[in-house]
């Protein structure tokens, strides 16, 4: 019997694609984009198109496993483990967590998770309830988006912006640090529609991405200088009276202070920092301010520098001074996640911390600083880690420190996973996790405004279990008697959909969207108006800031001792710093187009589409170091080194090198690019400064001749 099941891709991508899964008997045989979905429009990215290869991979973890080899040793696959039953696994985990809590306090236990699964229940739900009740250390989940979110919200108050469909109406589109072709592919048809109607696409990026190659105008920018460029654009716009004075007067605060600040950023001065000529800065400012409507798609690459929060803050001011928020096809998109005011308190139950042995809120540890947490932290030290929805042995910065921590014999580590990853190499227990084909969930998005239910298409393979099942069952073994641990998936979806933000506007957007309606219709747009009425969140002000206006000057930031406007402060690891005398090259640790962070790295059909063992380097920098195309090189700084193959091409500017994230286990030297990155936090949002990273590069022969290794 054949059936077609509606589901939703839950991976960390703004598109949250509606998918159709064809099932014949008990096996999924086809996956395709839902043609009825207004954003997915019937097609999927290359990664998810091949998702059957992931679901039915012979490398799937299908049963609970207990380690039988030393941590970090062995083959890194099932041979390092012995199969055990779920009862054995859960009983052992519960006993160990109880013992750890009794001896060291519950804060010695750390959950580590992120967006490997972005389903509302899969991301948080029962897992968060469990760790709140346990009293475990809380995890500050900052590794992706918090710097940009903080910068954007410091201006507008909430992560809300231009819907993707509206880009089709734009006349001028700036993709700022946004590789739309690689990381937001379902926005592209709307941009192409706009271009067919005469729109211009400008790409600002330090790397020649797929999107940059397709642009009408590509502007390479030096890493970490975006805030200076945004301030210089405003210098031109304001000084040439190209701003919308009426909108500024009605709906912003701090314009006079901003006007004074941008005088410090004339194009000639900023050209030296950014590598973009003064003439091009003026041209960009004038075209953006006078083309109506104009939209900016800024993505998270911008905020992965030490000054990344300020960069997004400055960029977010641009549509506020030009008034482009008034226009269909204007404004800015960073994230639309703030439009989904789900009932997180009911879903996650932070109140359960009061019932934990602590009797209070637990300490908060930043996931970016995992290496320090595992190696340095005391009072109490971390003695147990439970990893789900993440692969920290690859994605966390300063990987060498992370691996040292996970290698500790006294650290008890549980990993709930679909595959044997770099992190499972250090696990005491590995638990088999479902894919989105094998469980039901509720989904929102950060790149569109449709709520969806993802239905279960097939029975779990082997003995795989969802996050919901694992933490519900584990709660029973821990003796947690609260009824919330027995709630079903459907009951939790119903709870999440009950408006409870207390903000009439936000609650109204979610009102009337129920599980039953989603199960019937597949996808439902938030209630922004009648029918397909365009969503213009700030056309008449209505910002979510304390003042209700766009805050070009932020009293909140001033009260925290931070710059209430925005300014360019060169990162400590940049070409402008003292460290550049020793490590003169700025490293971009890029995302691969055909992987998603560390997901999909092990899928053979996708591995063939990538070359993650390459270091891209400018011809001038290669020649100075005696490096030729195809040479193996040593890329290093004072945190570590990796060995990669040189690609001498035009994708990076002089002084910049680029390499892609990959599993360490799949790399020639068993190391990933994050051995070079640091735990340095961003200026706002406490995010990672992955792209503020200095290195040096040398041919392997030269390094060996110098006695290294």
VENSULFEN-V992106 format. One line per field, one symbol per residue. ss: DSSP state (H for helix, E for strand, C for the rest). A space follows every 50 residues. Layout:
BEGIN
ss = ???
END
This chain:
BEGIN
ss = CEEEEEEECCCCCCCCCEEEEEEECCEEEEEEECCCCCCCCCCCCHHHHC HHHHHCCCCECCCCEEECCCCCCCCCCHHHEEECCHHHHHHHHHHHHHHH HHHHCHHHEEEEECCCCCCHHHHCHHHHHHHHHHCCEEEECCCCCHHHHH HHHHHHCCCCCCCHHHHHHCCEEEEECCCHHHHCHHHHHHHHHHHHCCCE EEEECCECCHHHHCCCEEECCCCCCHHHHHHHHHHHHHHCCCCCHHHHHH HEECHHHHHHHHCCCCHHHHHHHHCCCHHHHHHHHHHHHHCCCEEEEECC CCCCCCCHHHHHHHHHHHHHHHCHHHCCCCEEECCCHHHCCCCHHHHHCH HHHHHCCCCCCCCEEEHHHHHHHHHCCCCCCCCEEEEECCCHHHHCCCHH HHHHHHCCCCCEEEEEECECCCCHHHCCEEEEECCHHHCCEEECCCCCCE EEEECCCCCCCCCCECHHHHHHHHHHHCCCCCHHHHCCHHHHHHHHCCCC CCCHHHHHHHCCCCHHHHHHHCEEECCCCCCCCCCCCCCCCCCCCCCCCE ECCCHHHHHCCCCCCCCCCCCCCCCCCHHHHCCCEEEEEECCCCCECCEC CCCHHHHCCCCCCEEEECHHHHHHCCCCCCCEEEEEECCEEEEEEEEECC CECCCEEEEECCCHHHCCCCCCHHHCCCCCECCCCCCECCCCCEEEEEEH HHHHHCCCC
END
